[in-house]
């Protein structure tokens, strides 16, 4: 296509939608921009009202920094207003959706969407999260440590590891019962460290009472595990975080419990034998689970240690989210006052063959959470395309494996995280081209309303994936590129504890990405720490990195470049996996920029030359990654 087409752009931010959070019955002004020299004769805003297409002609309202701006008004008559742009040009008719510019008449899949009466957790788009696996972060109170043999699960005893810097035991030896002593007091003590790093929010893996190290096998939703310090420790941590301007999101699985949960009580491990659904067919809790003949029951993913909850039970709904004292509402209330929930295996929640209640229950759960805290964040685990849940009435965001973690790791040369579980697929899915990475970004973000795009939880490491930097095939520069990628995308960035410390680990198992934090090793002087702190501070200091729009500037072969900008500043992230020096054209003019600074944000020298008034040529050495400030054109 002609080069002017690269400049045609709009999004859901306040720069292009006069009110991104309108009420039904109002009107919004929708804008589009393009090069001032683009051969555009007319711009039409085409929107859906009561299922019919309506057209508003846009007027050219201003020209600045080499870009012409067009604006049209759209009445907000429904909760979801969907629209596209039609461009009449000297070269024919073009269409703009969130998928980009096309000559082909688009379907509605990638239309821009304005959500009326939607309440966004506004703090999220500015956030830098730090994910903590509590048992392995810091032991602040040794008196609450698990003792060797204190209890056993499935015949395997609890193990107290002798030294903090020991390696976690493989599952075949530790059975997720090898404890180092991390607790909530340890997290509280490290708040000054987290603030210095630039962290603004914590996401904690489960902390409720459970026998394992990971605690996804919960036995009591209503109490924090005593080995983490109990309920009082959570109240103290929450208060300390809020006093320091930081948010707190907790992890929970409401899809299943542990087999030794108070409600199920299969083994009588913590509660009296004979109580609970497994032993008493007449108990109230029997209806909380899926039972068949002979006391057989459904376990999540076939795991009989994780019996699946049955939400056909009205009483279970009352216990989990409806009641004033329900699980989800309790921890949102003082003195705990958490700022959101991360839902484990949310993609399978309330779904069991003929029982398909997910889309009926998530809106109810959302209303219950928001009744306690209108700014609470609803974060869900889903590794794939989950756009159906991200339309304003269910989740605020997924763990963004699909649009961030999986594709960036694959672009850097790894097999796809999900495909890697199968040997055949692992070999076949290694690596991808920049064009594929760009396509994946559009596939994910393009289906979401703009205000939902800003909620995304961008990560590439977690408690469920081997750490990227532990792969010897991934260079420190490639890892830096992954960091740049997650910070340039719309939404929050999430740092998995210890990544900034180049923490140890192994590949191929969950145990390998759950090593104890290497306090005292001097990692604060390392390049990884400097990278994370630099990016965290940039996000806090520059509105373009929280509320600006994002554009793909270049995507060919082994190099991708992404831009982020608002009306006063712009940044460019360049990630190369090429074995050779590449000379790439960056159309910085699409963001109103004329060039780059002399060095990037970490001091790497930038070599570039101007090609014309709208683009430059950047020289990118083999495998090099940059995050650069752009020099803006004069208004």
N, C-alpha and C positions, 0 to 999 in steps of 0.2 A: 504494500500500500504506500501511498504518498506520505512523505515524512511529516506533513502537518497533522496527520491523523494521530500521531503519537501524543500530541498535546491536548486532544479532546478528553476532558476529564470532569467528573463530578463524584461526590460521595455523600455520606450521611452526616458529616460533621457540621458544626455550626457555621463553618465557612461557606457551605453550600446549601444548607437548610436553615432558614431564618430562625426556626424554633424546632430543634430536634425532638422535643418532648411536648408536642401540642395537645390541646384538649379537643375532643370532638366538638364541632360547631365553630371552630376558628378556621383560619387560613394560614398557609405558610408560603414563603417565597422560595422557590427552588432555582438553583443557579448551576451554570455550566461555564467552563472556561476553555479557551483554545488559543493558539498563536494568533496574534493580531493580524498577521498576514494570511491566515487560513482562508481559503476561498468559500467561505460560508455565506450563503444568501439568506437563509432563515433557519431558526431553531424552534422546533415545536416540542412542547411538553405533552406527552400522551399518557393519561392516567386512567385508572379504572374506578368508576363510581357506580355502585349497585350492579356491578358486572358488565357495564357498558364502557366503551372507550370514549373518553372526553379529550379534547385538544385545547391547549392554551398556547398562543404564540408568544415566544420570549422576545424581549427587547434587549438590545445591547446597552448595558448600563455604564460601563467604564472600560478603560484600557490602562493597564499599569504593568510595569516590569515585562513588557513585551507580550502580555496576555490580554485578550478581550474576554469580557465577562457578559453572559447572557442570563436573563432572569424572567421567570414566569410565576404566576400565582396559582396555587392549587388549594381548593377548599378541603377541609378535613371533615369528612362526613361519616367516616367509618373508623374502627379501631386500627385497621390496616389499610393504608393507602399505598398502592403500588403504581410505579410509573417508569417510563423510559423516555429517551430523547430521540426525535427524528431530526436529522440534519439535511437540509437541502443545500447542495454545493455545486460548484462548477463542474465537479467530476461525478455527479450523480447523487443518489439518496443513500444516506448512511444511518445506522441506528446505534445508540449507545445504551448499554445496560451495564450491570456490574461485572459482566463477563468481558466487557470491552467494546470496541467499535467493530461493526460488521455491516456488510452489504446485504446479508441474509436477514429476512424478517425474523426477529427472535420470538421464542415462546416466553412464557411468564416466569420461568425458573429463576432467571437471574435479574429480574426487575429490581430497581431500587424500591425500598419500602420504608415508609414513615409509620411508626407506631404511635397511636394516640393513647393518652392516659397511661403511658408506660413509665414506671419508676425505675430508673437505672441506679445500681450501686455506684455512685459517681466516683468514689475513691479508688475503684479498681483500676481504671485505665491509667492512673498515676502510680500504681503500686509496683514495688519490687518485693516479691514474696521470697521467703526462705523456707523451704520444706525441711522439716526435722523428723527423723525417725527417733523418737524420744529415748529409747533404750540405749542408743549409741552416741548421743550428743555430748552430754556432760553429767557426771555424777556429783550432784550438789549436796546430797545427804546420804552418806553411806549407811546410816542406821536403818534405812528402809530397803536395803538391797535384798534380793532373793537369796535364800540360803541353799546350799547344796542339799538336794533331796528333800526340800521343803514340801514338795508335792510331786506327783507324777501324772503324766497324761499318756494314755494308751500304753502303759507299762514303761514309759521313758521318764527318768527322774529329771527334775530341774537341776541345772548345772550353774554354779557361780564361777565365772572365769577368774583366773588368778590375777591377771594383769590387764590394765586398760588397753595396752597396745598389742595384746594377743590378737590373732586372726580369728574371726568367727568360725565356728565349726561348720563343716558341710552338713547338709540336712541328714545324711545317713549316719552321722555321729551325734549331732546336737538336736535334731528334730524340732528346731525352732524353740528350744528350751535352754539355750546357752546365753546367760545373762551377764552383762557388764556393769549394770547399775545406773545407767542414765535415768534422769528423773526431771520433774518440772522445776524443782529448785535449781537444778543445774542450768536450765534454760533461763530462768530469771536472773541468775548470776551473770549470764553472758549477754544481757541486754546492751551494755555499753559497747561490747564488741560488735554486735549486730548493727547498732546505730552507726558506728564508725564505718562499717562496710557499706552502708547506704540502704539497709533493709527497712521497709516500711510496714510489712505484714508477715505474719508467721502462718504457715499451714503445718499442723501437727498430725502425723499418722495417729491411729487410734490410741486413746489414753484410758478408755473405760476398762473395768475389771475383766481380765482374761488371763488364761494360763500361759499363752505363748509370748514370744518376744514381739511379734507383729501386732497382736491383739485384734485381729479381724475375727477371732473366735470368741466374741464377747459372751460373758456370763452374767453381766448386770449393766444395763445401759444407764442406770440411775446413779452410779457411783464411779468416780475416778479410781483406777487401780491403786491400792495402798502402796505398792512398790514404786509408784510414781509420786507419792506424797498425798494421795487422797483428794477429796473435794476441796479442802482448804488450800492446798497447794495450787489448784487451778484458779481459785478466786484471787489468790495473791499474785499469781503470774498475770492474770488478765488485768488486774488493777495496775500493776507495774508497767505492762505494755502500753496501756491506754495513757498513763501518765507521761509516757515517753513518745506519744504520738504514733503508736504502732497498733495494727489490727491483729485479730486472732481468729483463725478459721480452724475448726476441728473436723476430724475424719470419722465417719461412722458407716457401718453397713446396716441398712434397714431391710436388705434383701434376705438376709439369713442371720442366724445367731450361731454361737458355738453349741455343740451337743451337750455341754454342761451348763448352759444358760439356766438361770433360775426357772424360766418358763418350761424348759424341756427336761433338763436334769437326768440325762441318760445314765450316767455312771455314779451319781451321788457324790461327785467329787467335792463340791462346795456346799451343797444343800442336802437336807435330810433325804435319805433313800425312801422312795415311795411317793414323794411329791413330784409334781410336774407332769407335762403332757405325755412323756414316754411311758410312765408307770400308771397313770390314772386316766383311763378313757373317758371318765365323766368330769374331768377337770375343765375349768374355764379355758385353760391354755391349750387344751387339745385342738381347739378350732383355730389356733394360731399357726398350725403347721399342716402340711399335706401328708396324711396317713392313709395307708392302704391296708390290705389284708395282712394278718399276722404281725401287726405292729410295724410293718415296713413303712418307711417314710422317704420323702424326697429330699435329697441333699443337693446343694448348689453344685453344679458342674460334676455331679456324680460323687461328691465328697460327703461321706456320711458323718463327718465331724462338723459339717456346716448345714444343718437342716434349714430348708427354705421356709420363709414366712408366707402365710396364706392370707392375703388381704381381702378375701371374701368375708372375713370376720370383721364386723363393725367394731367389736370390742378391741381388736388389735389396732385398728385405725385410731381409736380413742387413745390407746396407750402410746402409740408412736408419735402422732402429730396433732390430733384434734383437741384433746383435753387440755385444760389450763396447766395441768401438771404433767403433760405428756413429755416424752423424751426430748423431742426437738425443741419444744418451747421452754423446758426447764433450763437448759444451758444458755438460752438466749436472754434469760432474765437475770437481774442482779442476784447474787454478787458475782456471777460468772460473766454475764454480758458479752458473750462471744459475738463475733462479727459475721459469722457465716458458717455454712456446712459444706464439707466435701463428701459426696455420697459415693461409697465404694460400689463397684459393679452396677452402676445406675442403669446401664443399658439392659440389664436382665431383670430389674426390679419389677415386681408384680406381673411377671410374664412366665407362665408355666403351661405350655401347650394350649388347652382350651381356655384357660384363665388368662385373659389379656386385659389387664386393668391399668397399664402404665399411663396412658394418655388421659384416663379418667382421674387418676390419683395425683399425678404431679401438679396439676393446677391447684388441687386442694392443699397439697403440702406447701406449695408456694404461698398461698394465702395465709396459712397458719404461721409460717416463718415471718412473713412480712407484717403480720399483725403485731408481732413482738418487736421487730426491728425493720422499719421500711428500707433501710440501707443494707440489710443482710445480703451476703453473697451466696448464691446457690450454684455450687460447682459440682460437676458430675463426672464420674469416670466413664469414658467411652473412647475406645481406641480408633474408631472409624468415623464414617460420615454420619453425623447425628443432627443434621439440619432440621429434621422434623421436631426436635425438642427445643430448638433455639429460635422460636418465633415470638417470644415475649410473654408467654403464659406458663412456661414450665421451667427450664433451666436458664440460668444466666450465661453459663459457659460450660464446656467440657474441659477435662484435662486435654490440652490441645496436642495430642499425639498426631492426629490426622493431618492438621495443617501446619505443624511446626516440627515436633520431635522426630516423627518417622521420616518425613521427606528430607530434612536437613542431614540427618545421619546417613541416609541412603546416598544423598548427593556427595557427601564426604567420603563415600566408598564402602560403607557397611551394607550388609543385607538389610532389607526392611525388617523392623523390629517384630512385626507380627508374623511375617513370612518365615523368619529365622527359626521358628519352632519345627519346621519341616525341612529335612536335609535337601530334598530336591528343590524346594522353593527358595531355600537359603542361598544356594549356588546361583539360581537363576535371577534372584532379585538384588544382587550386589551392584551398587552404583546406579546413578541415573544422570541424565543430561539436564542442563540448566533449563531447557525448554519444558522438561517434565516437572521440574520443581516449580517453575512459574505457573504451570497449569494446575498443579495441586493447590497452590495458594489461592488461585481464583476459584477452584472447585469448592474449597471450604468457605472462604469469606464471601464469595459471590452470591451464595444462597441466603445470607444472613442480613437482616436489617442493620443499618449502619450503627445504631446504638447498641446492638448485640455484638457486632464486630469489636467494639471498644471494650467488651467484657472478657475477651479471650485470655486464657491462662496458658501462656506460652512457655514450654519446657522442652528439654531434650534428655535430661536425666531424671530418674525418680527411683523410688524403692522397688519398682517393678522392672527395671531395665539396667543392664550392666552399664557402668559409667563410661561415657564416651572416651575420656582421657585414659582409661585403663586399657584400651585397645592399642597395642603397639603399632598398629598400622595408621593410627590417627596422630598426626603431628601436633605439637603445641599451637602452631599457627592455624591448623584446621579447627582445633577446639575453639580457638579465639573466634574463628568465623562463625561457629555455631552460636556463640554468645552474641555476636553482632546480629545474627539473624533473629534471635528471640527478642532482642531489644528494638529492632526496627519495625517489627510487626505491631499492628494495633493490639491494645490490651496490656495486661500485666506480664511482667517477666518473672519466672520462678527459678531460683537457684536452689539446687539440691544440696543439702548441708555437706560441707567438705569439698565441693567442687573447686571452690576458691583456694583450697589448701592442697590441691592435687592429691587428695586422699587416696590411700591404697585400695586395692580391690582386685577381683578376678572376674573373668568373663564366664558367661554361661549359666549362672545361678543367681537367685535372689540374695543368697548369703554373700555373694561376692560384691554386692553394691550396698552393703549395710555394715561397713567397717566402722569402728569407733573413731570419732573425730580426733585428729592428731595434734591435740593441744601441746604446746611447748616445743614443737618441731621447727619453729622459725618460719613457718610458711608465709607469714605476713610480709616478708620481703620478696616473695616470689612473684613471677609474672602473672600467674593465674589470679592471685589476690588483687593485684593492681588492675587487671582487666575488669574483674567484676566490680570493684569499687569505682573505677572510672565510669563504667557504664551506668551503674546505679545512680551516681551523682548527676550524670548528664540527664538522665530521665527526670530526676527531681527538679533540675534547674531549667529545663527547656520544654516549654509547652508543646512544641511541635512533636516531641516524642511521646506525648500523652494524648493530645487532642488533635493532632494534625492528620492529614490524609496520607496514604501510602500508595506509591506507584512503582511498578516494575520498570526500571530504566534500561535494563539490558539482560538478555537471557539467551545465550548461545553457547552450545558445546559445554565447556568446562568452567564457564564464568557466569555469575549472576550478579546483578547490581539492583538494589532497591533504594528508593528515595522516600523520605518522610518530610513533610513540610506543612507550614501554615502560612499566613499572610506576611510573616516577618522573618522567618528563618527556615533553613532547609538542611537536611543531612543526607548523606549517601553511604550505603554499606555495600562493599564489593567483596565477593567471596570467590576465590579461584581454586580449582583443584587441578589446574593444567600443569603439565610437566614442562611447558615452555613459556616464554614471555609472551603475553598477549597485549594487543593494542585495541582497546575497546572504545567505542563511541558512546558517550553519555549525553543524552539530550537534557542537560540541566535546565534549559529554558522552559521545560514543561512545568517546573516548580518556581519559575521566576528567578532562577539563579544564573550567574554568568561564569562561574568557575569554582575552584576548590581552594581551600587554605593550602599553605606550603607543606604542612605535615598533618597527619591524621591525629585523632584524639589521644593516641598512645605514642605519638612522636615519630611515627614512620614517615619518611620523606615521600611526597607525592610528586610524580613526574607527569606533567600533562601539558597539552598545547591546545589553543583554541582553534576549532575548525571553522566556525561561523558564529553568528550572534546567538545561536540557540544550543550549540553542542560543543563538547571538547573531546579530545582523544586522551585517554589515560593509559599509561604504560603500567602493566601489572606483571611483576616478576613471577616466576613459577611458584604456585601454591600460596600466593600472597593474599592477605585479607586486610581490608581497610575499613575504618569507620571515620568519615570525613565531614567536616563542617563546610557548607557551601557558601560562596560569596554571592550575595543577592544583588540583582540589578537595581538601579535607581528607580524609584517610583515615578 
